[in-house]
Amino acid sequence: MKMYRVLSRVVCWAAFGVMVPMLGCADLSEPWQLNYARVLAVQATPPGVAPLQTTTLTALVFDGAAVREVTMTDVVVPAPFAALLLPASAPAVWQAADATVVARELAAQQVPAGEALVVPVTTSVTLAGVDGPLMGVKHVRVGVAAANPVAPAVLVDGVEQREVTLHAHQVVQLSAAGAPGLTYVWASTHGELKRAAAANSQLTATELGDGVLVVVVRDGVGGVAWTHVPLHVVP
């Protein structure tokens, strides 16, 4: 499906498909390594909204020590789209305009009937102990309802795991069970990942400690989901 969007200034693109501060980019030796605080993904629930439908923005954030899910209350809708996506009564909840306004704005942008206008929404969150806000951009599709993909199961050597324990230097095959047509990005605080941007990856446990293993999936039209599981590397 064809998309229409306004391109905003690019600061730095991470493999996870969100905007991150320029200072962080220089510190990242590999995109899959969770070694500094950043936003890994921003999810709009739902990612596509029909007139008067609401959506909530949630970010998957690595704070430098752990992964957490944060409801994004600091949200900016660019001025050209301010009439399309409006703040609702609850924090972090946004509502599409009524059908008349949506139709008018889509017509002004020459969007064909049945297509969506993609609104680039900037989000940020400030966490204790982290220098400066962590930023991300989410493209919300206005005019057509859509849903996020289902969060994938994490399989280690073919077996679903909700917590992963490995021995030092152990090598395992990772896979994410998701719907066809999704793209995948893995990340980890420990070990070394190969094929990190594929559904099937490989993790080598290279250092001891406790951390997290993450996989983010996208459907290419705004939908995103993720799964994160505790990771332990023992002697």
GROMACS elastic network, one bead per residue, 0.5 to 0.9 nm:
[ bonds ]
;  ai    aj funct       b0    kb
    1   115     6  0.74709   500
    1   116     6  0.89706   500
    1   221     6  0.80874   500
    2   115     6  0.71389   500
    2   116     6  0.82939   500
    3   111     6  0.86551   500
    3   115     6  0.73110   500
    3   116     6  0.66205   500
    3   117     6  0.67727   500
    3   118     6  0.66699   500
    3   141     6  0.87760   500
    3   221     6  0.82680   500
    4   109     6  0.82211   500
    4   111     6  0.72299   500
    4   115     6  0.85826   500
    4   116     6  0.72321   500
    4   117     6  0.54368   500
    4   118     6  0.56937   500
    4   119     6  0.86670   500
    5   117     6  0.65702   500
    5   119     6  0.64962   500
    5   120     6  0.74116   500
    5   139     6  0.85280   500
    6   118     6  0.78301   500
    6   119     6  0.75549   500
    6   120     6  0.72565   500
    7    10     6  0.83526   500
    7   120     6  0.79610   500
    8   120     6  0.76969   500
   10    13     6  0.72629   500
   10    19     6  0.74874   500
   11    19     6  0.66224   500
   11    20     6  0.70505   500
   11    21     6  0.67944   500
   11    22     6  0.61396   500
   12    18     6  0.84737   500
   12    19     6  0.58595   500
   12    20     6  0.58442   500
   12    21     6  0.67549   500
   12    22     6  0.58528   500
   12    24     6  0.89146   500
   12    25     6  0.68990   500
   13    16     6  0.78564   500
   13    17     6  0.62222   500
   13    18     6  0.61756   500
   13    19     6  0.53821   500
   13    20     6  0.66367   500
   13    25     6  0.83971   500
   14    17     6  0.56449   500
   14    18     6  0.61790   500
   14    19     6  0.67466   500
   14    20     6  0.68450   500
   14    25     6  0.77010   500
   14    31     6  0.67038   500
   14    40     6  0.84537   500
   15    18     6  0.78224   500
   15    31     6  0.58045   500
   15    32     6  0.77763   500
   15    40     6  0.88687   500
   15   185     6  0.74327   500
   15   197     6  0.81116   500
   16    19     6  0.87416   500
   16    31     6  0.79847   500
   16    32     6  0.86812   500
   16    39     6  0.86334   500
   16    40     6  0.57537   500
   16    41     6  0.64401   500
   16   185     6  0.65759   500
   16   186     6  0.87776   500
   16   216     6  0.76520   500
   17    40     6  0.78757   500
   17    41     6  0.71451   500
   17   136     6  0.89732   500
   17   137     6  0.87170   500
   18    39     6  0.70737   500
   18    40     6  0.67266   500
   18    41     6  0.60993   500
   18    42     6  0.74668   500
   18   135     6  0.81215   500
   18   136     6  0.52472   500
   18   137     6  0.57900   500
   18   138     6  0.76266   500
   19    39     6  0.78872   500
   19   135     6  0.62887   500
   19   137     6  0.59353   500
   20    23     6  0.84613   500
   20    24     6  0.68886   500
   20    25     6  0.74046   500
   20    38     6  0.65550   500
   20    39     6  0.69556   500
   20    40     6  0.88616   500
   20   134     6  0.70323   500
   20   135     6  0.58015   500
   20   136     6  0.64391   500
   21    24     6  0.55231   500
   21    25     6  0.70046   500
   21    38     6  0.81742   500
   21   133     6  0.87448   500
   21   134     6  0.72783   500
   21   135     6  0.69844   500
   22    25     6  0.53825   500
   22    26     6  0.73146   500
   23    26     6  0.59843   500
   23    27     6  0.72325   500
   24    27     6  0.53458   500
   24    28     6  0.66329   500
   24    36     6  0.72264   500
   24    37     6  0.80977   500
   24    38     6  0.79085   500
   25    28     6  0.54292   500
   25    29     6  0.86096   500
   26    29     6  0.77823   500
   27    35     6  0.83169   500
   27    36     6  0.77295   500
   28    31     6  0.63986   500
   28    32     6  0.87944   500
   28    33     6  0.72868   500
   28    34     6  0.84450   500
   28    35     6  0.72933   500
   28    36     6  0.77166   500
   29    32     6  0.87597   500
   29    33     6  0.73071   500
   29    35     6  0.88606   500
   30    33     6  0.54664   500
   30    34     6  0.87553   500
   31    34     6  0.79903   500
   31   187     6  0.76797   500
   31   196     6  0.85333   500
   32   185     6  0.77945   500
   32   186     6  0.61700   500
   32   188     6  0.62630   500
   32   189     6  0.84727   500
   32   192     6  0.85898   500
   32   193     6  0.71480   500
   32   196     6  0.65626   500
   32   197     6  0.87006   500
   33    36     6  0.85120   500
   33   187     6  0.58777   500
   33   188     6  0.56359   500
   33   189     6  0.59974   500
   33   190     6  0.77711   500
   33   191     6  0.85967   500
   33   192     6  0.80617   500
   33   193     6  0.83660   500
   34    37     6  0.77607   500
   34    38     6  0.86410   500
   34    62     6  0.72484   500
   34    64     6  0.75491   500
   34    65     6  0.87404   500
   34   187     6  0.65090   500
   34   188     6  0.56787   500
   34   190     6  0.80560   500
   34   212     6  0.88410   500
   35    62     6  0.87166   500
   35    64     6  0.64123   500
   35    65     6  0.83220   500
   35   188     6  0.88648   500
   35   189     6  0.66373   500
   36    62     6  0.74068   500
   36    63     6  0.72244   500
   36    65     6  0.82671   500
   37    61     6  0.74175   500
   37    62     6  0.51123   500
   37    65     6  0.79804   500
   37   130     6  0.71011   500
   37   131     6  0.89388   500
   37   134     6  0.75941   500
   38    60     6  0.88624   500
   38    61     6  0.59062   500
   38    62     6  0.54267   500
   38    63     6  0.65621   500
   38    64     6  0.78446   500
   38   134     6  0.57595   500
   38   135     6  0.75618   500
   38   136     6  0.87631   500
   39    42     6  0.74852   500
   39    59     6  0.66820   500
   39    60     6  0.60333   500
   39    62     6  0.63242   500
   39    63     6  0.84393   500
   39   124     6  0.87473   500
   39   125     6  0.88930   500
   39   134     6  0.61856   500
   39   135     6  0.64767   500
   39   136     6  0.62361   500
   40    59     6  0.73854   500
   40    60     6  0.54540   500
   40    61     6  0.55959   500
   40    62     6  0.69704   500
   40   136     6  0.83122   500
   40   216     6  0.82395   500
   41    58     6  0.84934   500
   41    59     6  0.57007   500
   41    60     6  0.52656   500
   41    61     6  0.73371   500
   41   136     6  0.74477   500
   41   137     6  0.86796   500
   41   138     6  0.84710   500
   41   216     6  0.75375   500
   41   224     6  0.78299   500
   41   225     6  0.85048   500
   41   226     6  0.83938   500
   42    57     6  0.68026   500
   42    58     6  0.57274   500
   42    60     6  0.63271   500
   42    61     6  0.87763   500
   42    72     6  0.87642   500
   42   123     6  0.83999   500
   42   136     6  0.67545   500
   42   137     6  0.71321   500
   42   138     6  0.59508   500
   42   224     6  0.76978   500
   42   225     6  0.89667   500
   43    46     6  0.81034   500
   43    47     6  0.71827   500
   43    56     6  0.79872   500
   43    57     6  0.56587   500
   43    58     6  0.51947   500
   43    59     6  0.60793   500
   43    60     6  0.80439   500
   43   138     6  0.72228   500
   43   148     6  0.82031   500
   43   222     6  0.84187   500
   43   223     6  0.73534   500
   43   224     6  0.58478   500
   43   225     6  0.70606   500
   44    48     6  0.79869   500
   44    55     6  0.60350   500
   44    56     6  0.54687   500
   44    58     6  0.64910   500
   44    59     6  0.87989   500
   44   138     6  0.73740   500
   44   139     6  0.84143   500
   44   140     6  0.69359   500
   44   148     6  0.80803   500
   44   222     6  0.81736   500
   44   223     6  0.77033   500
   44   224     6  0.80007   500
   45    48     6  0.80455   500
   45    54     6  0.83267   500
   45    55     6  0.51056   500
   45    56     6  0.51715   500
   45    57     6  0.65301   500
   45    58     6  0.79590   500
   45   147     6  0.73050   500
   45   148     6  0.70396   500
   45   223     6  0.86527   500
   46    49     6  0.66385   500
   46    53     6  0.90000   500
   46    54     6  0.78047   500
   46    55     6  0.54199   500
   46    56     6  0.72155   500
   46    57     6  0.88114   500
   46   140     6  0.86088   500
   46   145     6  0.76191   500
   46   146     6  0.62802   500
   46   147     6  0.52428   500
   46   148     6  0.63739   500
   46   223     6  0.79680   500
   47    55     6  0.72027   500
   47    56     6  0.88197   500
   47   138     6  0.89018   500
   47   139     6  0.78683   500
   47   140     6  0.54958   500
   47   141     6  0.62565   500
   47   142     6  0.86464   500
   47   145     6  0.77188   500
   47   146     6  0.59197   500
   47   147     6  0.60116   500
   47   148     6  0.64038   500
   47   221     6  0.84159   500
   47   222     6  0.56703   500
   47   223     6  0.56600   500
   47   224     6  0.81120   500
   48    53     6  0.89494   500
   48    55     6  0.81106   500
   48   116     6  0.80820   500
   48   118     6  0.88776   500
   48   140     6  0.59585   500
   48   142     6  0.57909   500
   48   143     6  0.73448   500
   48   144     6  0.57968   500
   48   147     6  0.67277   500
   48   148     6  0.87905   500
   48   221     6  0.88514   500
   48   222     6  0.74549   500
   48   223     6  0.82466   500
   49    52     6  0.77898   500
   49    53     6  0.54162   500
   49    54     6  0.67139   500
   49    55     6  0.70480   500
   49    95     6  0.80090   500
   49    96     6  0.64420   500
   49   140     6  0.77323   500
   49   141     6  0.63044   500
   49   142     6  0.51086   500
   49   143     6  0.59594   500
   49   144     6  0.56121   500
   49   146     6  0.66417   500
   50    53     6  0.54109   500
   50    54     6  0.84491   500
   50    96     6  0.67460   500
   50    97     6  0.86180   500
   50    98     6  0.86801   500
   50    99     6  0.81605   500
   50   102     6  0.87383   500
   50   141     6  0.87209   500
   50   142     6  0.62445   500
   50   146     6  0.84792   500
   51    54     6  0.87091   500
   51    84     6  0.88852   500
   51    95     6  0.80615   500
   51    96     6  0.51990   500
   51    97     6  0.55084   500
   51    99     6  0.50613   500
   51   100     6  0.85721   500
   51   101     6  0.85550   500
   51   102     6  0.66412   500
   51   142     6  0.76294   500
   51   143     6  0.61668   500
   51   144     6  0.80974   500
   51   145     6  0.87011   500
   52    95     6  0.57996   500
   52    97     6  0.53628   500
   52    98     6  0.52215   500
   52    99     6  0.74692   500
   53    94     6  0.84248   500
   53    95     6  0.55999   500
   53    96     6  0.55839   500
   53    97     6  0.81226   500
   53    98     6  0.87853   500
   53   145     6  0.82502   500
   54    88     6  0.76552   500
   54    93     6  0.64976   500
   54    94     6  0.53621   500
   54    96     6  0.63100   500
   55    92     6  0.83331   500
   55    93     6  0.56299   500
   55    94     6  0.53008   500
   55    95     6  0.63247   500
   55    96     6  0.83038   500
   55   140     6  0.87935   500
   56    71     6  0.78719   500
   56    72     6  0.81810   500
   56    91     6  0.87209   500
   56    92     6  0.56694   500
   56    94     6  0.63546   500
   56    95     6  0.89487   500
   57    70     6  0.87073   500
   57    71     6  0.61384   500
   57    72     6  0.55644   500
   57    73     6  0.79183   500
   57    75     6  0.85969   500
   57    92     6  0.60168   500
   57    93     6  0.70165   500
   57    94     6  0.82959   500
   57   123     6  0.84705   500
   57   138     6  0.83707   500
   58    69     6  0.66997   500
   58    70     6  0.55660   500
   58    72     6  0.54541   500
   58    73     6  0.88794   500
   58    92     6  0.81802   500
   59    68     6  0.82133   500
   59    69     6  0.56266   500
   59    70     6  0.51596   500
   59    71     6  0.63148   500
   59    72     6  0.65448   500
   59   123     6  0.87660   500
   59   125     6  0.88551   500
   59   136     6  0.82193   500
   60    67     6  0.69693   500
   60    68     6  0.59102   500
   60    70     6  0.64542   500
   60   226     6  0.81536   500
   61    66     6  0.82713   500
   61    67     6  0.55793   500
   61    68     6  0.53685   500
   61    69     6  0.61250   500
   61    70     6  0.69845   500
   61   134     6  0.83536   500
   62    65     6  0.69257   500
   62    66     6  0.56556   500
   62    68     6  0.64267   500
   62    69     6  0.88465   500
   63    66     6  0.57895   500
   63    67     6  0.64557   500
   63    68     6  0.76171   500
   63   127     6  0.73732   500
   63   128     6  0.88696   500
   63   129     6  0.84052   500
   63   130     6  0.69987   500
   64    67     6  0.81742   500
   64   129     6  0.89910   500
   64   130     6  0.78413   500
   65   189     6  0.85891   500
   65   211     6  0.78595   500
   66   189     6  0.87007   500
   66   211     6  0.70495   500
   66   212     6  0.71579   500
   67   211     6  0.88829   500
   67   212     6  0.72012   500
   67   214     6  0.85984   500
   67   228     6  0.77990   500
   70   125     6  0.80957   500
   71    91     6  0.87115   500
   71    92     6  0.65987   500
   71   125     6  0.87853   500
   72    75     6  0.67839   500
   72    91     6  0.83102   500
   72    92     6  0.56200   500
   72   123     6  0.65423   500
   72   124     6  0.68450   500
   72   125     6  0.65563   500
   73    91     6  0.57405   500
   73    93     6  0.81854   500
   73   123     6  0.78520   500
   73   124     6  0.79948   500
   73   125     6  0.77406   500
   74    91     6  0.89365   500
   74    92     6  0.75225   500
   74   122     6  0.83977   500
   74   123     6  0.57622   500
   74   124     6  0.55886   500
   74   125     6  0.65617   500
   75    92     6  0.74611   500
   75   121     6  0.68589   500
   75   122     6  0.57439   500
   75   124     6  0.67565   500
   76    79     6  0.88934   500
   76   121     6  0.58810   500
   76   122     6  0.51449   500
   76   123     6  0.64200   500
   76   124     6  0.88925   500
   77    80     6  0.83727   500
   77    81     6  0.65423   500
   77    82     6  0.59944   500
   77    85     6  0.72717   500
   77    86     6  0.83238   500
   77   119     6  0.76390   500
   77   120     6  0.70838   500
   77   121     6  0.50239   500
   77   122     6  0.66182   500
   77   123     6  0.89849   500
   78    81     6  0.56403   500
   78    82     6  0.62402   500
   78   119     6  0.79850   500
   78   120     6  0.72521   500
   78   121     6  0.69413   500
   78   122     6  0.81175   500
   79    83     6  0.81712   500
   80    83     6  0.77043   500
   80    84     6  0.87390   500
   81    84     6  0.53098   500
   81    85     6  0.66788   500
   81   105     6  0.84196   500
   81   119     6  0.66652   500
   81   120     6  0.87121   500
   82    85     6  0.58258   500
   82    86     6  0.66848   500
   83    86     6  0.67704   500
   83    96     6  0.85335   500
   83    97     6  0.67872   500
   83   101     6  0.74325   500
   83   102     6  0.83944   500
   83   105     6  0.82378   500
   84    95     6  0.82640   500
   84    96     6  0.56686   500
   84    97     6  0.51071   500
   84    98     6  0.83908   500
   84   101     6  0.70611   500
   84   102     6  0.62415   500
   84   105     6  0.73813   500
   84   119     6  0.85221   500
   84   142     6  0.74006   500
   85    94     6  0.63458   500
   85    95     6  0.55861   500
   85    97     6  0.60841   500
   85   119     6  0.82189   500
   85   142     6  0.78134   500
   86    93     6  0.87728   500
   86    94     6  0.54731   500
   86    95     6  0.51631   500
   86    96     6  0.62529   500
   86    97     6  0.68816   500
   87    90     6  0.80245   500
   87    91     6  0.79770   500
   87    92     6  0.77490   500
   87    93     6  0.63032   500
   87    95     6  0.61315   500
   87    96     6  0.88733   500
   88    91     6  0.73378   500
   88    92     6  0.79952   500
   88    93     6  0.54094   500
   88    94     6  0.50361   500
   88    95     6  0.57503   500
   89    93     6  0.72965   500
   89    94     6  0.84427   500
   90    93     6  0.56042   500
   90    94     6  0.83612   500
   91    94     6  0.83883   500
   96    99     6  0.87680   500
   96   102     6  0.78052   500
   96   142     6  0.67425   500
   96   143     6  0.79861   500
   97   100     6  0.80082   500
   97   101     6  0.59941   500
   97   102     6  0.60202   500
   97   142     6  0.88956   500
   98   101     6  0.55826   500
   98   102     6  0.62074   500
   98   103     6  0.86364   500
   99   102     6  0.51020   500
   99   103     6  0.59693   500
   99   104     6  0.84897   500
   99   143     6  0.83527   500
  100   103     6  0.52696   500
  100   104     6  0.61973   500
  100   105     6  0.87162   500
  101   104     6  0.50738   500
  101   105     6  0.61346   500
  101   106     6  0.85248   500
  102   105     6  0.52269   500
  102   106     6  0.60515   500
  102   107     6  0.84598   500
  102   142     6  0.77541   500
  102   143     6  0.64927   500
  103   106     6  0.52068   500
  103   107     6  0.60590   500
  103   108     6  0.85831   500
  103   113     6  0.89912   500
  103   143     6  0.79861   500
  104   107     6  0.51689   500
  104   108     6  0.62011   500
  104   109     6  0.87787   500
  105   109     6  0.63211   500
  105   110     6  0.85751   500
  105   111     6  0.87459   500
  105   117     6  0.86970   500
  106   109     6  0.51249   500
  106   110     6  0.61072   500
  106   111     6  0.51871   500
  106   112     6  0.78071   500
  106   113     6  0.84513   500
  106   115     6  0.87101   500
  106   116     6  0.78705   500
  106   117     6  0.66067   500
  106   143     6  0.80196   500
  107   111     6  0.58932   500
  107   112     6  0.77152   500
  107   113     6  0.86953   500
  108   111     6  0.77238   500
  109   117     6  0.80788   500
  111   114     6  0.83782   500
  111   115     6  0.63215   500
  111   116     6  0.72078   500
  111   117     6  0.69671   500
  112   115     6  0.56777   500
  112   116     6  0.83796   500
  113   116     6  0.84584   500
  114   143     6  0.78729   500
  114   144     6  0.70740   500
  115   142     6  0.89671   500
  115   143     6  0.72181   500
  115   144     6  0.68626   500
  116   141     6  0.55657   500
  116   142     6  0.54732   500
  116   143     6  0.50830   500
  116   144     6  0.55775   500
  116   145     6  0.88426   500
  117   140     6  0.82158   500
  117   141     6  0.55895   500
  117   142     6  0.53027   500
  117   143     6  0.66221   500
  117   144     6  0.85338   500
  118   139     6  0.58181   500
  118   140     6  0.56014   500
  118   142     6  0.62770   500
  118   222     6  0.88743   500
  119   138     6  0.80653   500
  119   139     6  0.53011   500
  119   140     6  0.51474   500
  119   141     6  0.61941   500
  119   142     6  0.70979   500
  120   137     6  0.64962   500
  120   138     6  0.58090   500
  120   140     6  0.65213   500
  120   141     6  0.88968   500
  121   136     6  0.84838   500
  121   137     6  0.55847   500
  121   138     6  0.51564   500
  121   139     6  0.59588   500
  121   140     6  0.70330   500
  122   135     6  0.73649   500
  122   136     6  0.60277   500
  122   138     6  0.64840   500
  122   139     6  0.87347   500
  123   134     6  0.83669   500
  123   135     6  0.57187   500
  123   136     6  0.52205   500
  123   137     6  0.59216   500
  123   138     6  0.74952   500
  124   133     6  0.59514   500
  124   134     6  0.53479   500
  124   136     6  0.61827   500
  124   137     6  0.85876   500
  125   132     6  0.88161   500
  125   133     6  0.53398   500
  125   134     6  0.53116   500
  125   135     6  0.66487   500
  125   136     6  0.88921   500
  126   130     6  0.73039   500
  126   131     6  0.82606   500
  126   132     6  0.65984   500
  126   134     6  0.63004   500
  126   135     6  0.89840   500
  127   130     6  0.55438   500
  127   131     6  0.81267   500
  127   132     6  0.82186   500
  127   133     6  0.72490   500
  127   134     6  0.80444   500
  128   131     6  0.82895   500
  130   133     6  0.76371   500
  130   134     6  0.84454   500
  131   134     6  0.86211   500
  138   222     6  0.79616   500
  139   221     6  0.89347   500
  139   222     6  0.63094   500
  140   222     6  0.67251   500
  141   144     6  0.68384   500
  141   145     6  0.78900   500
  141   146     6  0.81217   500
  141   221     6  0.82926   500
  141   222     6  0.71709   500
  142   145     6  0.76180   500
  146   221     6  0.88540   500
  146   222     6  0.85694   500
  146   223     6  0.78583   500
  147   222     6  0.88012   500
  147   223     6  0.64876   500
  148   151     6  0.86669   500
  148   218     6  0.83112   500
  148   219     6  0.79026   500
  148   222     6  0.77440   500
  148   224     6  0.55561   500
  148   225     6  0.65688   500
  149   152     6  0.85164   500
  149   178     6  0.81832   500
  149   179     6  0.76325   500
  149   182     6  0.84242   500
  149   217     6  0.77736   500
  149   218     6  0.73383   500
  149   219     6  0.69091   500
  149   223     6  0.60677   500
  149   224     6  0.61771   500
  149   225     6  0.60123   500
  150   178     6  0.71708   500
  150   179     6  0.78499   500
  150   217     6  0.88495   500
  150   224     6  0.84559   500
  150   225     6  0.63817   500
  150   226     6  0.83562   500
  151   177     6  0.87956   500
  151   178     6  0.74043   500
  151   216     6  0.82412   500
  151   217     6  0.75911   500
  151   224     6  0.83468   500
  151   226     6  0.52216   500
  151   227     6  0.59703   500
  152   176     6  0.56555   500
  152   177     6  0.52073   500
  152   178     6  0.50113   500
  152   179     6  0.83304   500
  152   215     6  0.79063   500
  152   216     6  0.83074   500
  152   217     6  0.75920   500
  152   225     6  0.76254   500
  152   226     6  0.67662   500
  152   227     6  0.63025   500
  153   160     6  0.64603   500
  153   161     6  0.77553   500
  153   162     6  0.84143   500
  153   175     6  0.82564   500
  153   176     6  0.55499   500
  153   177     6  0.51755   500
  153   178     6  0.72312   500
  153   227     6  0.71576   500
  154   158     6  0.89637   500
  154   159     6  0.81004   500
  154   160     6  0.55441   500
  154   161     6  0.58750   500
  154   162     6  0.73207   500
  154   174     6  0.71711   500
  154   175     6  0.61359   500
  154   177     6  0.67682   500
  154   214     6  0.88230   500
  154   215     6  0.78691   500
  154   227     6  0.73913   500
  154   228     6  0.83860   500
  154   229     6  0.81498   500
  155   158     6  0.52269   500
  155   161     6  0.57830   500
  155   162     6  0.88527   500
  155   173     6  0.80966   500
  155   174     6  0.56859   500
  155   175     6  0.50905   500
  155   176     6  0.60471   500
  155   177     6  0.74231   500
  156   159     6  0.52465   500
  156   160     6  0.62913   500
  156   161     6  0.65566   500
  156   164     6  0.79662   500
  156   172     6  0.64511   500
  156   173     6  0.57611   500
  156   175     6  0.66522   500
  156   176     6  0.89848   500
  157   160     6  0.85010   500
  157   172     6  0.59846   500
  157   174     6  0.62891   500
  157   175     6  0.78594   500
  158   173     6  0.76668   500
  158   174     6  0.76028   500
  158   175     6  0.72670   500
  161   164     6  0.63041   500
  161   229     6  0.79418   500
  162   228     6  0.83813   500
  162   229     6  0.56457   500
  162   230     6  0.74549   500
  163   212     6  0.89447   500
  163   213     6  0.89811   500
  163   229     6  0.53173   500
  163   230     6  0.50041   500
  163   231     6  0.62306   500
  163   232     6  0.81503   500
  164   212     6  0.87373   500
  164   213     6  0.82557   500
  164   229     6  0.70703   500
  164   230     6  0.61771   500
  164   232     6  0.61841   500
  164   233     6  0.84612   500
  165   230     6  0.83465   500
  165   231     6  0.59250   500
  165   233     6  0.58593   500
  165   234     6  0.73077   500
  166   169     6  0.83341   500
  166   170     6  0.63263   500
  166   171     6  0.84409   500
  166   172     6  0.85630   500
  166   204     6  0.89929   500
  166   205     6  0.67251   500
  166   231     6  0.78431   500
  166   232     6  0.61725   500
  166   234     6  0.62246   500
  166   235     6  0.85198   500
  167   170     6  0.54153   500
  167   171     6  0.88432   500
  167   205     6  0.68188   500
  167   208     6  0.81922   500
  167   232     6  0.83264   500
  167   233     6  0.54299   500
  167   235     6  0.54450   500
  168   171     6  0.88657   500
  168   204     6  0.82997   500
  168   205     6  0.52772   500
  168   206     6  0.60249   500
  168   207     6  0.63873   500
  168   208     6  0.64964   500
  168   233     6  0.60770   500
  168   234     6  0.59733   500
  168   235     6  0.53425   500
  169   191     6  0.85671   500
  169   204     6  0.60427   500
  169   206     6  0.53761   500
  169   207     6  0.78075   500
  169   235     6  0.89391   500
  170   203     6  0.82263   500
  170   204     6  0.57697   500
  170   205     6  0.54075   500
  170   206     6  0.79951   500
  171   202     6  0.71234   500
  171   203     6  0.57644   500
  171   205     6  0.64693   500
  172   201     6  0.87063   500
  172   202     6  0.58389   500
  172   203     6  0.54601   500
  172   204     6  0.65495   500
  172   205     6  0.85139   500
  173   200     6  0.72044   500
  173   201     6  0.60122   500
  173   203     6  0.64390   500
  173   204     6  0.89303   500
  174   199     6  0.80314   500
  174   200     6  0.55859   500
  174   202     6  0.54633   500
  174   203     6  0.69168   500
  175   198     6  0.85719   500
  175   199     6  0.55883   500
  175   201     6  0.61704   500
  175   202     6  0.84303   500
  176   184     6  0.81390   500
  176   198     6  0.89773   500
  176   199     6  0.55174   500
  176   200     6  0.67546   500
  176   201     6  0.88014   500
  176   215     6  0.75822   500
  176   217     6  0.89874   500
  177   199     6  0.78795   500
  178   181     6  0.88084   500
  178   182     6  0.72474   500
  178   199     6  0.84196   500
  178   217     6  0.81209   500
  179   182     6  0.64330   500
  180   183     6  0.89703   500
  181   218     6  0.87681   500
  181   219     6  0.65950   500
  181   220     6  0.84421   500
  182   199     6  0.85697   500
  182   217     6  0.61540   500
  182   218     6  0.54448   500
  182   220     6  0.72899   500
  183   197     6  0.75480   500
  183   198     6  0.69642   500
  183   199     6  0.72781   500
  183   216     6  0.82151   500
  183   217     6  0.54721   500
  183   218     6  0.52926   500
  183   219     6  0.65258   500
  183   220     6  0.76573   500
  184   196     6  0.78236   500
  184   197     6  0.54448   500
  184   198     6  0.52384   500
  184   199     6  0.54413   500
  184   200     6  0.87536   500
  184   215     6  0.67453   500
  184   216     6  0.57421   500
  184   218     6  0.67506   500
  185   195     6  0.88747   500
  185   196     6  0.56574   500
  185   198     6  0.63911   500
  185   199     6  0.76502   500
  185   214     6  0.81598   500
  185   215     6  0.55612   500
  185   216     6  0.52738   500
  185   217     6  0.66072   500
  185   218     6  0.88737   500
  186   193     6  0.78919   500
  186   195     6  0.85042   500
  186   197     6  0.63917   500
  186   198     6  0.78194   500
  186   199     6  0.84413   500
  186   201     6  0.77596   500
  186   213     6  0.75071   500
  186   214     6  0.55706   500
  186   216     6  0.65091   500
  186   217     6  0.89872   500
  187   193     6  0.76144   500
  187   196     6  0.70854   500
  187   212     6  0.83607   500
  187   213     6  0.59902   500
  187   214     6  0.50747   500
  187   215     6  0.63938   500
  187   216     6  0.85433   500
  188   191     6  0.70175   500
  188   192     6  0.79248   500
  188   193     6  0.76845   500
  188   203     6  0.88655   500
  188   211     6  0.75591   500
  188   212     6  0.58401   500
  188   214     6  0.61587   500
  188   215     6  0.88691   500
  188   231     6  0.83701   500
  189   210     6  0.83227   500
  189   211     6  0.54962   500
  189   212     6  0.57862   500
  189   213     6  0.68733   500
  189   231     6  0.83293   500
  190   204     6  0.87551   500
  190   205     6  0.67945   500
  190   206     6  0.70820   500
  190   207     6  0.64046   500
  190   208     6  0.76761   500
  190   209     6  0.74183   500
  190   210     6  0.77826   500
  190   211     6  0.64649   500
  190   212     6  0.75443   500
  190   213     6  0.81172   500
  190   231     6  0.78304   500
  190   232     6  0.84408   500
  190   233     6  0.77720   500
  191   203     6  0.64483   500
  191   204     6  0.53295   500
  191   207     6  0.60999   500
  191   208     6  0.86094   500
  191   233     6  0.85318   500
  192   202     6  0.80324   500
  192   203     6  0.55606   500
  192   204     6  0.51100   500
  192   205     6  0.66106   500
  192   206     6  0.66245   500
  193   196     6  0.58826   500
  193   201     6  0.68586   500
  193   202     6  0.55404   500
  193   204     6  0.65735   500
  194   197     6  0.85158   500
  194   201     6  0.57484   500
  194   202     6  0.51184   500
  194   203     6  0.66123   500
  194   204     6  0.85019   500
  195   198     6  0.56543   500
  195   199     6  0.83718   500
  195   200     6  0.71170   500
  195   202     6  0.67683   500
  196   199     6  0.80770   500
  196   200     6  0.79929   500
  196   201     6  0.57164   500
  196   202     6  0.77736   500
  197   200     6  0.84722   500
  197   201     6  0.78454   500
  198   201     6  0.62653   500
  199   215     6  0.88997   500
  199   217     6  0.88686   500
  205   208     6  0.76889   500
  205   233     6  0.65532   500
  206   233     6  0.83667   500
  207   233     6  0.68677   500
  207   234     6  0.84891   500
  208   232     6  0.75800   500
  208   234     6  0.55939   500
  208   235     6  0.69371   500
  209   231     6  0.83068   500
  209   232     6  0.59215   500
  209   233     6  0.52543   500
  209   234     6  0.67547   500
  210   230     6  0.74802   500
  210   231     6  0.57856   500
  210   233     6  0.63780   500
  210   234     6  0.85777   500
  211   229     6  0.87628   500
  211   230     6  0.59967   500
  211   232     6  0.62721   500
  211   233     6  0.84250   500
  212   228     6  0.66367   500
  212   229     6  0.57270   500
  212   232     6  0.78807   500
  213   227     6  0.83714   500
  213   228     6  0.55580   500
  213   229     6  0.54339   500
  213   230     6  0.63389   500
  213   231     6  0.59279   500
  214   226     6  0.72641   500
  214   227     6  0.58560   500
  214   229     6  0.66401   500
  214   230     6  0.89418   500
  215   225     6  0.86283   500
  215   226     6  0.56794   500
  215   227     6  0.55415   500
  215   228     6  0.64802   500
  216   224     6  0.71781   500
  216   225     6  0.59035   500
  216   227     6  0.66607   500
  216   228     6  0.86295   500
  217   223     6  0.83241   500
  217   224     6  0.56303   500
  217   225     6  0.53966   500
  217   226     6  0.60343   500
  217   227     6  0.87802   500
  218   221     6  0.78819   500
  218   222     6  0.72369   500
  218   223     6  0.56052   500
  218   225     6  0.66489   500
  218   226     6  0.87980   500
  219   222     6  0.66876   500
  219   223     6  0.53360   500
  219   224     6  0.65712   500
  220   223     6  0.68312   500
  220   224     6  0.85090   500
  221   224     6  0.88820   500
